[in-house]
Amino acid sequence: MKLQFCKSYLSYENQIKLLTKRGLKIKDMDYTLKQLSNINYYRLSAYFYPFFEKKDIFKQNTSFEQIIQLYLFDKELRFLLFFAIEKIEVYIRTQMTRVISETNGVFGYTDRSIFHEKKLHTNLLRTIKA
């Protein structure tokens, strides 16, 4: 069964009209146009949901700026989490490398017998060669 997509293109101005029709307060038209052109309506649409009173109707006095603030908070949180995860990943890889090198020499990672999962060893070597 072929899915039908029935939404048509909306200019930034028409996106704003749709949002205001749904009850969203637009305080600064230039700011709103800039944000929609930089972020994208459909990316922002996920951040609309906490502000809906019912489907596609915003709670009274909800502003575009509130949605942008939620988007920016989420963006910053995501950045902080990825930063923390990256530090943990580097630490774990460093410790694994140290332990393997101490016990099996600097090329210990090439010794298939120290791996419980042979497929992991194969994947590791493939990744290193890539």
trRosetta pair geometry for C-beta under 8 A, 3 or more apart (Angstrom, degrees):
i j d omega theta_ij theta_ji phi_ij phi_ji
10 14 4.1 -131 -167 97 90 116
10 15 4.9 123 120 -62 121 74
10 18 6.5 -16 -161 -16 159 137
10 41 7.5 7 74 1 115 172
11 14 4.7 91 50 11 76 101
11 15 7.0 -130 97 -8 39 85
12 15 5.4 -49 -148 32 34 116
12 16 6.6 36 152 -19 64 102
12 33 5.2 85 144 -138 138 78
12 36 4.8 141 -139 100 102 134
12 37 5.9 -24 -89 -61 146 88
13 16 5.8 -53 -155 34 32 112
13 17 6.6 35 147 -19 64 103
13 33 7.5 5 -72 -104 64 109
14 17 5.2 -45 -145 34 40 116
14 18 6.4 44 153 -22 65 100
15 18 5.7 -52 -151 34 32 112
15 19 6.4 32 150 -18 64 105
15 36 5.8 153 89 -153 144 149
15 41 5.0 -118 -145 -92 144 141
16 19 5.6 -53 -147 37 33 112
16 20 6.3 28 156 -15 67 106
16 26 6.0 50 -163 -90 105 158
16 29 7.1 60 -162 -138 161 82
16 32 5.8 92 -107 130 119 135
16 33 7.2 -39 -50 -74 138 73
16 36 7.3 -110 -58 -28 89 157
17 20 5.9 -57 -145 40 29 106
17 21 6.2 35 153 -24 64 107
18 21 5.6 -53 -148 34 30 116
18 22 6.5 23 153 -13 63 108
19 22 5.8 -63 -152 41 31 107
19 24 4.1 -43 164 47 93 136
19 26 7.0 98 99 -57 119 111
19 58 7.9 42 -173 -28 73 136
19 64 7.0 57 148 -85 149 105
20 23 7.6 121 -172 -19 33 6
20 24 5.9 -88 -84 65 40 77
20 25 7.8 72 -118 -105 79 22
20 26 5.7 -57 -77 -4 108 116
22 56 5.4 -101 -129 166 126 74
22 57 5.8 -144 -168 -107 79 40
22 58 5.6 91 129 -9 90 92
23 53 7.7 -16 78 9 162 119
23 57 5.6 56 8 -166 135 67
23 58 4.0 -158 89 52 103 91
23 59 7.6 168 124 56 134 15
23 60 7.1 -77 180 -95 125 44
23 62 6.9 62 122 44 95 104
24 51 7.9 63 -103 129 94 137
24 58 4.8 109 -70 -14 68 161
24 62 5.8 -59 -120 97 65 97
24 63 7.1 101 -175 -139 75 23
24 64 5.9 76 163 -63 117 77
24 67 7.7 -13 -142 -20 127 136
25 61 6.4 -2 -20 -153 140 37
25 62 6.4 165 13 85 92 42
25 63 4.3 -49 75 -100 106 71
25 64 6.9 -128 86 -8 57 74
26 29 6.2 59 150 -85 122 63
26 32 5.3 -22 -146 -49 108 160
26 63 7.6 146 -82 -154 22 75
26 64 5.4 38 -107 -13 64 130
27 31 7.6 -8 80 51 83 133
27 63 5.9 12 -21 -153 109 127
27 64 7.1 -144 16 40 80 99
27 65 6.3 -15 26 -20 126 121
28 31 3.8 45 103 17 119 118
28 32 6.3 160 89 -17 64 86
28 65 7.9 66 24 -61 103 111
29 32 5.7 -58 -147 38 30 112
29 33 6.2 31 156 -20 66 106
30 33 5.8 -53 -147 36 30 111
30 34 6.3 30 154 -20 64 107
31 34 5.8 -57 -150 36 29 112
31 35 6.3 25 155 -16 65 107
31 64 7.8 148 104 101 103 128
31 65 7.7 13 124 -82 141 92
32 35 5.9 -55 -145 38 30 108
32 36 6.3 26 158 -15 65 108
32 64 5.1 8 -106 136 108 168
33 36 6.0 -58 -145 40 28 108
33 37 6.2 22 158 -15 64 111
34 37 5.9 -63 -147 40 27 107
34 38 6.2 15 158 -11 65 114
35 38 5.9 -63 -142 43 29 104
35 39 5.6 -7 174 9 70 118
35 44 7.6 76 144 -78 105 147
35 64 7.4 153 61 159 148 117
35 68 5.8 -69 -141 -100 155 126
36 39 6.7 -63 -118 51 21 87
36 40 7.3 68 -171 -110 53 11
36 41 5.7 21 -149 -64 99 79
36 44 7.4 -75 -108 6 66 148
39 43 5.4 -131 159 78 82 125
39 44 5.5 75 119 -52 126 105
39 71 6.8 21 -149 170 154 156
40 43 4.3 77 75 8 103 108
40 44 6.7 177 89 -6 53 87
41 44 5.9 -68 -152 43 28 107
41 45 6.2 43 151 -43 67 100
42 45 5.2 -31 -143 9 37 123
43 46 7.0 -48 177 13 37 105
44 47 5.5 -62 -169 38 58 111
44 48 7.1 74 137 -40 76 91
44 67 6.3 65 -175 150 108 123
44 68 7.9 -25 -130 -85 122 62
44 71 6.2 -40 -120 -82 80 143
45 48 5.3 -30 -158 3 48 121
46 49 6.7 -31 -176 -3 41 112
47 50 7.3 -38 -173 23 52 100
47 51 7.9 32 142 3 65 113
47 67 5.1 120 119 -165 115 87
47 70 5.0 155 -162 97 117 120
47 71 5.0 -64 -64 -68 167 86
47 74 7.2 -139 -95 4 115 145
48 51 5.8 -86 -169 51 48 104
48 52 6.2 58 143 -47 85 99
48 58 7.4 -90 -165 -90 93 95
48 67 6.4 3 -87 -123 57 131
49 52 5.7 -41 -147 6 37 116
50 70 7.0 -176 48 -132 135 161
51 58 5.3 -6 137 -141 101 90
51 59 5.6 -118 -175 20 63 100
51 62 4.4 112 -173 -142 121 148
51 66 6.7 125 -95 106 138 124
51 67 6.4 -74 -6 -80 153 94
52 55 6.7 25 178 -104 141 19
52 56 6.9 17 -131 -23 123 13
52 57 6.3 91 -158 65 81 51
52 58 6.2 -73 -105 -101 47 42
52 59 7.0 116 158 -29 8 79
53 57 5.1 -55 54 105 99 98
53 58 6.6 61 -5 137 91 18
53 59 4.6 130 -60 -85 90 61
53 60 7.4 49 -61 -19 137 66
54 57 5.0 17 59 45 78 116
58 62 4.2 -122 171 53 119 135
59 62 5.0 98 64 -40 78 117
62 66 5.9 -106 -162 55 70 142
62 67 7.5 63 168 -44 103 96
63 66 4.9 110 61 -4 77 97
63 67 7.6 -141 102 0 50 83
64 67 5.7 -55 -159 35 40 112
64 68 6.4 40 146 -19 70 105
65 68 5.5 -52 -146 38 36 113
65 69 6.3 41 153 -24 66 102
66 69 5.6 -50 -149 33 31 114
66 70 6.7 32 152 -17 63 102
67 70 5.8 -52 -153 35 34 111
67 71 6.4 36 148 -19 65 106
68 71 5.4 -52 -147 37 35 115
68 72 6.2 33 155 -18 68 106
69 72 5.8 -54 -144 39 30 109
69 73 6.3 35 154 -22 63 105
70 73 5.6 -51 -146 34 31 113
70 74 6.4 30 155 -17 64 106
71 74 5.9 -59 -151 37 28 110
71 75 6.3 31 151 -21 64 108
72 75 5.4 -50 -144 36 33 116
72 76 6.3 33 156 -17 65 104
73 76 5.9 -57 -150 38 29 108
73 77 6.2 29 153 -19 65 108
74 77 5.6 -53 -144 38 31 113
74 78 6.2 34 155 -21 64 106
75 78 5.8 -54 -148 35 27 112
75 79 6.5 30 151 -20 62 106
76 79 5.5 -52 -149 35 33 114
76 80 6.4 31 154 -18 66 105
77 80 5.8 -55 -148 37 31 109
77 81 6.3 30 155 -18 65 107
78 81 5.8 -56 -146 38 29 111
78 82 6.3 26 157 -15 64 108
79 82 6.0 -59 -147 39 27 107
79 83 6.2 31 154 -22 63 108
80 83 5.6 -53 -147 34 31 115
80 84 6.4 28 155 -16 65 106
81 84 5.8 -56 -148 38 31 108
81 85 6.1 30 155 -18 67 108
82 85 5.6 -52 -140 39 32 112
82 86 6.1 38 157 -25 65 104
83 86 5.9 -54 -151 32 26 113
83 87 6.8 26 152 -17 60 104
84 87 5.8 -55 -154 34 33 111
84 88 6.5 31 151 -16 66 106
85 88 5.6 -55 -149 38 34 111
85 89 6.2 37 152 -22 67 106
86 89 5.6 -52 -145 35 31 113
86 90 6.4 30 157 -17 64 105
87 90 6.0 -54 -147 37 29 109
87 91 6.3 31 153 -20 63 108
88 91 5.7 -56 -149 36 30 113
88 92 6.3 28 156 -18 66 106
89 92 6.0 -56 -147 37 29 108
89 93 6.3 25 157 -14 65 108
90 93 5.9 -56 -145 40 30 109
90 94 6.2 34 154 -23 64 108
91 94 5.7 -57 -149 35 28 113
91 95 6.4 23 156 -16 64 106
92 95 5.9 -56 -148 38 31 108
92 96 6.3 31 154 -19 65 107
93 96 5.7 -54 -145 38 31 112
93 97 6.2 33 156 -20 65 107
94 97 5.8 -56 -148 37 28 111
94 98 6.3 29 154 -20 63 107
95 98 5.6 -52 -146 35 32 113
95 99 6.3 29 158 -16 66 106
96 99 6.0 -57 -147 38 29 107
96 100 6.2 24 158 -14 65 110
97 100 6.0 -58 -144 41 27 107
97 101 6.0 23 160 -16 65 113
97 109 7.9 -28 -120 -54 69 125
98 101 5.9 -62 -144 41 24 108
98 102 6.1 23 160 -20 64 110
99 102 5.9 -54 -142 36 27 110
99 103 6.2 2 167 2 63 114
100 103 6.5 -74 -145 49 23 94
100 104 5.5 -42 -178 41 65 114
100 108 4.3 -176 164 90 88 128
100 109 5.6 52 153 -64 152 77
100 114 7.0 121 -132 128 94 154
101 104 7.1 -75 -109 60 15 70
101 105 6.6 -49 -153 136 54 17
101 106 5.2 26 -135 -100 102 48
101 108 5.9 -161 -89 15 35 123
103 108 6.7 89 79 -130 71 160
103 114 8.0 137 103 -129 117 140
104 108 2.7 104 97 -127 111 124
104 109 7.9 138 92 -35 131 39
104 111 5.7 -124 -175 26 137 142
104 114 5.8 -53 -73 -61 157 156
105 108 5.0 145 59 -54 62 87
107 110 4.9 -13 164 13 92 120
107 111 7.8 108 122 -26 73 87
108 111 5.6 -45 -165 16 53 116
108 114 6.5 13 170 11 96 162
109 124 6.6 -123 178 141 110 137
109 125 7.9 163 138 -77 97 77
109 128 7.8 124 122 -55 137 155
110 125 7.1 82 -118 -98 67 115
111 114 5.0 63 97 -1 106 106
112 115 6.0 -65 -166 33 48 110
112 118 6.3 30 -171 -129 111 83
112 121 5.0 111 -127 148 73 163
115 118 6.4 128 100 -91 116 36
115 120 5.7 -159 -170 78 129 104
115 121 4.0 -173 34 -58 165 112
115 124 7.9 -159 -93 12 148 139
116 120 7.8 29 65 33 68 134
117 120 4.0 72 89 1 110 111
117 121 7.1 174 96 -10 62 80
118 121 5.6 -52 -156 34 40 114
118 122 6.4 41 149 -19 69 104
119 122 5.6 -51 -148 36 36 113
119 123 6.3 35 153 -18 66 106
120 123 5.7 -56 -146 40 31 111
120 124 6.2 37 153 -25 65 105
121 124 5.6 -51 -147 32 30 115
121 125 6.6 25 157 -13 63 104
122 125 6.1 -58 -151 38 29 106
122 126 6.3 29 152 -20 64 110
123 126 5.5 -55 -145 38 32 114
123 127 6.2 35 155 -22 66 106
124 127 5.8 -57 -150 34 28 111
124 128 6.4 27 153 -19 64 107
125 128 5.6 -52 -145 35 33 112
125 129 6.3 29 157 -16 65 109
126 129 6.0 -60 -149 39 28 109
126 130 6.5 39 152 -36 62 105
127 130 5.7 -50 -152 18 31 118
